[in-house]
């Protein structure tokens, strides 16, 4: 069986079908070196290949256009009606769908995980605009070419843990997101605790503490930051508004490990997410921990004064627990702590500067730990919660320069 036959129908239903001359398993397969030279604007495309699953997100198509995934092994320049040029030698069309009203189509298909493990291939997309005469300029549009590879059994899954309070959760409305960040984001996976499964991150669907809440947080900025990253990231998020490092009267509002409230819940989610990754044949490793918390502690002089010591104890405990779970085989996870905003109203957040100083002192003491400045990130009118642009900026700052 030719390897891509695992993925579905041949390409003959859309474009002329012909096999590449070289095998994907030999030296002939190479990453694409150029975008297809097209006379019409390219579609947007993002995608990922996972054990037993591949997903493509195609954007900038005409509303209701028929969008198809096209797979192959070799680069090419295949002229299409209307001036578009397909950038690969087409072999398989595993799936097609109609674009929604914004011009986006989300394509996902399953295949035998074991048989396809390690398979490298090229993916692109093609869209037929039914609103234009076939053959007219723009009636057929294509995307650039993506190199994808199905992970082998035992490949690493790079986990990113995000936790904290409301600014980690995110209180920005979906209307603040650009179109490219709406809908599923295949390359940033998130563990959806409600269905006990890894899914593509989707703002307003699986990115908040409760499902289907129409808000987003800094995780969407991570999508922007990882634009040049080849491998997916695996996000575990646990954020609860109005929570502190404690001690606090509770219930369900204290991160201190001794309180037995939010910290055990964070570990439970990490454990469940890691096991789900193992079940798919991957080896989970926590590579980065991102924290945005401290506003509640800044309301109290006592909590503010204890913040630095409490934060050191929390990070040390988390690293010890990750090591006990063998989730740090590639070294202790880097920790990035978002400083609470310097513009928080000081009349209310009386320990603002003490918390910021405590965050900095903890980063100075802990190895592979650094603060992320939030000055300049846009705030909402309440001057407490980050606005949409601010949350996107925070997510980008968290991932900036990560060494993995």
N, C-alpha and C positions, 0 to 999 in steps of 0.2 A: 504493500500500500504506500502510495506517495504520502509523505508526512502531512501535508496540509489537507489531505482528504479527511483527516480527523475532524476538520473544522466545518465541513459542510459542502454546499453545492459548488460546482465549478463556475468559473467566471463567464461562461459562454452566454449566460442570460443577460449580461450587461455589456460586455466588451469581447472582442475577439480573443479566443482562448488559445494560448500556446505555452508550453512548458519552458522554464529556464534551462539553460544548458548545464548549469553547475548545481551540485548538491548543497543544501544548507549545512551539511555536516562536514564539509571539506573547507579548504582554504578559499574557495570561490565566494563564499558569503561574506559581504562586507557591509558596514553601515553606509547609508546613503550619504553621498558627498555633496549633494546639491538639491535645491528645490526644483520641481518641474517648471520648465519655462512655459508659462501659460499666458494667453492673451486676456484672460478674465481673472477677476480677483479670486484668491484662494479661499477655500473654506478654512475655518479654525478646526484644529483637531488636538485631542489629548487622549492618551490611552495607556493601558497596562495589560500585561500578561501575568497571570497568577496560576497556581496549580489548579488545573481543571476549569479555568475561567479566563476569558479575555473581555475587556470592555473598551469601547471607544466613545468619546464625547465629541460630537461634530457640531460646529456652530457656524453662524453667518451664512446659512443656507436661506433660500427663500421660504417664507411660511408655507407649509404643506408640501414642500418639495419631497420627492422620494429619494431617500439617502441610503446608500449601500456602503458597507465595509468591503474593501477589496484587499486581498492578501496575495503575497508572492514572495519570491526569494531574490530576485534580481532587479536592479535598477533598469529603467528603460525610459523612453520618451515616446509614448503612444498617443498619436493625435486623436482627438475626439471631436465630434460635431460641435460647432460653435466656437472653436478656437482653443478649447482647453487641452491640456497635455497631461496624460496620466504618467506619474513618475516611476511606476514599477511595471514589471512584466506580470500581468494579472493571471492568477491561478485559481483563486477561490473567492467566492462571495458568500460568507457564512450567514449574513443577516442583512435585512434592510427594513427601514421604518420611515414613517412620514415625519417631517420636521414639525415642531410645534409653532405657535404663533410668533415666537421670537427667532425662529430659524434654527432651533437646536434639536438634535436627535441623539438619543442615548442608546447605544447598541451594545448588547452583552450576549455572549454565547458560551456554552459549556462544551467540554470535550474530555476525553479520557485522560486523567491527570498523569497516570504512570506512563502511558504511551507517548505523551507529548513532552515529558520532562526534559528540559535542556534545549528544546527546539527553538532556534532563532529564525525569525521571519520579518518581513517588511509589511507594514500596514498603511493604508491610505483610505480615503473616502471619496465617494462620487455622489453628486446630487443632480437630479433631473427636475428642472423647474417646469411644472405643468402649465404655468401662466405664460410661458413663451413658446412660440413655434419651435418644434424640435429642429435643431440645426442653427437656430438664431444665436447670435453672440450672447453668451451667458446662460443658454438653456441647459448646458451641462457644465458643472463646475467640479473641481477636484480640490483635495487638500494636499499639503506637503506630505512627505513620506516619514513614517515613524519606524525605527528599528525596535523590535520587541523580542523578548526572550522569556520563555516559560522557565521558571526556576527549577533547578534540580532538587531532588529530595535532600533535605538537610541544609538548604540555602538559608542565610540569615534573614530575619525579619527585623528591621530597625524600628523599635518602638519609641515613641515620644509620649511622655506623660505630661498632661496639663492639669493643674489643680489650683484651687484658690477660692476666691469669693466672686462677687458679682462682675468684676471686670475681667475675670477669667471666664466666667459664664458668657458674658456679653449681653448687653441690653440694647443693641442697635437694631433698628427695623430693617427688614429685608429690602425695603425700597431704597436703602442706602448702598446696596451692592450693585456693582456693574453687572451687565448681563453675563459676562464671561464667568462670574463667580456664582451665578444662580444655577440650580440643578446639580446633579451628581458630579463629583470631582474624582475621577477614577484613580488618580495617582496618589491621593491622600485617603487612606483607609481609616475608618473610625470604628471602634468596637461599640456596637449598639447593645447596651446591656438589657434593653427591654425585649429583644428578640434573641439575645445570646449569639450574635453573629457579627463578623466583620462585614462592613458595607462601604461603598464609596461615600465620602463625606457629602452631605447635602444640607445646606443651610435651611433651617426651618423644619427639618424632618428628623435628623438624628444627631444634632450637634448640641443639644441642650439637656439639662438634667431630666426634663420630662419630654416625651415625644411630641412632635408636631407643634412646637412653639415657634412662632414666626419672628425669631430673632437670630442674631449671629454674634460670634465672638472672635477672638484673635486667631482662631484656627483657620479662618478664611485668608488671613494674611500669609499663613504658611503656604497656601496653595500658590500664591504669587511668588514667594521666596524660593520655592522648589522648582521653578520653571525650567531650569537647566539640569535638574537632577534626573538621572536615568532610572533609578530604582524607586519604588513606592516607599512612602512612610506609613507607619501604622500608629494611629493616635488613640490613646486612652485618656479620656477626659472625665474629670470629677470635680465639679465646682458648685459651691453652695453659697448663695447670697447671705450677707450679714453674718459671716463666720469669722472666727478669730483663732489665734494660736492658744488663747485661753490663759488662765482659767476663766470659764464663762458659765453662767447658770444653766445653759442648755434648755432643752435637749437639741441634739443634731446641729450644733453650731460651733464646735470646737475641734481644731485639727491636732491638738496636742495628743501624742500617742497614749499617754496615761489616761486620758478621758474616755477612751473606748468608744468614740462617736464617729467622727468623719474619717480618721486615719484607718481604722479597720475596713471601712467601706472602700477607701482608695485601694488598699491591698487586695480586697476581694475582687474589685474590677480588674486590677492588673493580673491577678491569678486567672480569672476567667478568660481574659483576652489572650494571655499567653497560651493557655491550653487550647483555645480555638485555633491559634496559629500552628501549634504542634499537630493538631488534628489534620491540618492540610499538608503536613510534611515539612513545615518550616521550623527554624530554630529561633525563637524570639529572644531578643536582647534589648534591654532598655538602654538606649544611647543618650537620651536627653530628657531632663526633667525641667519643665517650665512652670513657674509659680507666679501668680499675680494675686497678692493677698496683703492685708495689713491695714486697710482703711478702717475696719472695725476696731482694731487694736489702737489706732490713732485717736479714738474717741476717749481713751482712758489714760491718764498719766501713769498709772501703775502698770497697765499692759504695755504701754509704750516703753517704759523703762526696762521691762523684762524681755522685750521683743527679740533683741539680738541673741541672748542666751537660749531662748525658746526655739528660735529658728535653727541655730546650730544643732540643738538636740534633735529636732525634727528631721533635718537632712541626714544626720548621722544614723538615726534609727531607720530611715528609709533605705539608705545605702546598705545597711546591715541586713535588712529584710530582703532586698533584691539579691544580695550575695547568697543568702540562705536558699533562695529559690533558683540559683544558678542563672540569674538573668543579667549577670555582669561579667560573663566570661571574656568579653572584649575590653574589660576595664570598667572602673566605676563610671556611672553615667555622669555626663556633664550636667551642671545645674545652672539655670539662668533665672534670676530673680528679678521680676519687674518692680522697680522702685515705685512706691505710691506717688501719685502726681504731686509735684511741688506746689501746685495751685489749689489744692484742697483748702476750703475756707478754714483758716486757723482758729476762728472763733468757735467752730464746732469740733474740728479735728485738732484738739489741743495738743496731742502728742505726735503730730505729723512729723516734725523734724526728728523726734526721738526714734520713730519707726524707721524713717529713711536712714538714720545713722546706724540703727541696729541691722538693717538689711546690708548696708555696706560693710559693717564690722564682721558679719557672718561670712560674707564673700571673701573677706581678707583672711579669715581663719581656715576656711574649708578649701581643700584642693579641688581644682577643676570646677570652681564655682565663681560666677561673676554676676554683677548686677546689670540690668538693662535700664537705661535712663528712659523715662517716659515724658520728660519735659518736651514741650512742643507738640505732643500728640493732642489732637483736637478732643475737647470735652463736650459733653452735652450741656444744655443750659443749667442743669443742676450743679455743674462744676465738680461732680463726683465721678460720674460714669463716662467712659470714653465714647465719643461719637463713632460712627461707622468708619470714617477715615482714620481715627485714632486706633481703633481695634485692628484694622488692617496693618497699620504701621507697627503696632506691638508684635503681631505675629511675624512680620518680616524681620524685626529686630531680634526676636528670639532665635530665628534660624540663621541669621547673618553669620557667615563664616564657620558654620559647624563643620567639623573635620570628618564627616562620614557621609 
